[in-house]
Structure formats: structure tokens, C-alpha cells
Amino acid sequence: RLAGALRAIHGQPGENWSLDALAGEAAMSRTRFAVRFRDTIGMAPMEYLTLWRMQVARQLILQSRLPMIEIANRVGYTSESAFSRAFHRQVGKPPGSLRRELQRRSLA
């Protein structure tokens, strides 16, 4: 039953997902969904959503020349600064820093 929620997260990472909405995708109550998700996946649903969004963002940074605000929007952030903080927490460096490293490597 978690497959519906995982398909939603993976297919639409920029959607404004809430625990209620994801539980609805799994056709489960919020509590049952949260417990089953944590037991099966090993982390809370919203934690997984953030992790997935940052993986998608990292790929977009590495494989495109999209402006950072566009990448932020595609992964569910309306503010570039909020996206940058979340990315830094998850990846260990700001998104702009990752892009600059990539550019330096391609010039070398």
C-alpha cells in the first residue's frame, strides 16, 4: 500500500505534499501510514520526501543549466533560500557550491 505514496513522491517531487496527502495516496490513516512507512522504509515519510527532493535537485544541478530558483521550484520550494538551506543540510554543501565545483572540473 505504500507504493501509491512512493509513486506520488517520485513522480511529483515538487508537489506540496503533506502527511495527510501521502496517507491518502496509500489509502491509509495518517497514523497507520506514518508507522508503516517508518517500519518499512526506515525513516519518516516527510524525511524521505526531503531526501528524494534533494536527490532530484542534485541531478538537476549536475545535468542542467537551470537557474537555481527553477530547480528549487521543481522540487517543491518557492524560496531559493529555503531550498539552499535544506540542500545544505542534506548534502553537506550549498547548491551553488556544488554547481561551481562542477564548472571548475569541466574547465580543468
Order of alpha helices (4+ residues) and beta strands (2+ residues): alpha-alpha-alpha-alpha-alpha-alpha-alpha
